[in-house]
């Protein structure tokens, strides 16, 4: 829930500690990104465990599988071609030069540590929602919010504000 995210990025730190035993958010399988200008909306970007993942379709070595609702990358088959990174419509697969395969959420074997650690309860493990944020190019598209341009007080300058929109069906 982006409206609850404070941008503290504790989720990123917990993720890297859990998986790599380091304090390096660039190795996290979750990333907090901000949508500007006013107000700043922060949203976590994480693998959605798609039923029919685009990343698996793009993988030339058949290293990405879906089993029991979890999308996994087999390190034995992965060639680190990074086509899955480009194919993910949510920009939820990451790379780091120190890691031999792309990094994506594995739900911490069923008990995601990021959810437990989030101080504002911005992270939840829920069934798929159709109106979740997604990356479009280098910007976030968040269907739950609508852009509203209003004149700033005492000026003709337009200010962008975001208002809660309806859920898509």
Residue pairs with C-beta under 8 A, 6 or more apart in sequence:
1 121
1 122
1 124
2 41
2 42
2 43
2 44
2 122
2 133
2 142
2 144
3 41
3 164
4 120
4 121
4 122
5 32
5 42
5 43
5 44
5 120
5 122
6 42
6 119
6 120
6 122
7 32
7 34
7 40
7 42
8 119
8 120
9 25
9 32
10 114
10 117
10 118
10 119
11 28
11 30
11 32
11 44
11 114
11 117
11 118
11 123
12 25
12 28
12 30
12 31
12 32
12 114
13 23
13 25
13 28
14 113
14 114
14 116
14 117
15 27
15 28
15 29
15 30
15 105
15 113
15 114
16 22
16 23
16 24
16 25
16 27
16 28
17 23
17 113
18 108
18 113
19 27
19 29
19 103
19 106
20 27
20 99
25 31
26 96
27 96
27 98
27 99
27 103
28 94
28 103
29 46
29 47
29 94
29 103
29 104
29 105
29 106
30 44
30 45
30 46
30 105
30 114
31 44
31 45
31 46
31 94
32 42
32 43
32 44
32 45
33 42
33 43
33 45
33 135
33 140
34 40
34 41
34 42
34 43
35 41
35 42
35 43
35 139
35 140
35 142
35 162
37 160
38 159
38 160
38 161
39 161
39 162
41 140
41 142
41 145
41 162
43 133
43 140
43 142
44 114
44 122
44 123
45 90
45 91
45 92
45 133
45 135
46 92
46 105
46 114
47 71
47 88
47 90
47 92
47 93
47 104
47 105
48 90
48 92
48 128
48 132
49 66
49 69
49 70
49 71
49 105
49 107
50 66
50 71
51 66
51 128
52 66
53 64
53 66
53 71
53 88
54 87
54 88
54 89
55 64
55 71
55 84
55 85
55 87
55 88
55 93
55 104
56 64
56 65
56 66
56 71
56 84
57 87
58 83
58 84
58 86
58 87
59 78
59 81
59 83
59 84
60 79
60 81
60 83
61 77
61 78
61 79
61 81
62 77
63 73
63 74
63 75
63 76
63 77
63 78
63 79
63 101
64 71
64 72
64 73
64 74
64 84
65 71
65 72
65 74
66 72
70 106
70 107
71 104
72 106
73 84
73 101
73 102
73 104
75 100
75 101
78 100
78 101
78 102
80 95
80 100
80 101
80 102
82 95
82 102
84 93
84 102
84 104
85 93
85 94
85 95
85 102
89 134
89 135
90 134
90 135
91 134
91 135
92 104
92 105
93 102
93 103
93 104
94 102
94 103
94 104
95 102
95 103
96 103
105 112
107 125
108 114
112 123
112 125
114 123
115 123
115 124
115 125
129 167
130 143
130 167
130 168
130 169
131 143
131 144
131 167
131 168
132 143
132 144
133 140
133 141
133 142
133 143
133 144
134 140
134 141
135 141
142 162
143 165
143 167
143 168
144 164
144 165
144 167
145 162
145 163
145 164
145 165
146 162
146 163
146 164
146 165
147 160
147 161
147 162
148 160
148 161
148 162
148 163
149 158
149 159
149 160
149 161
150 158
150 159
150 161
151 157
151 158
151 159
152 158
152 159
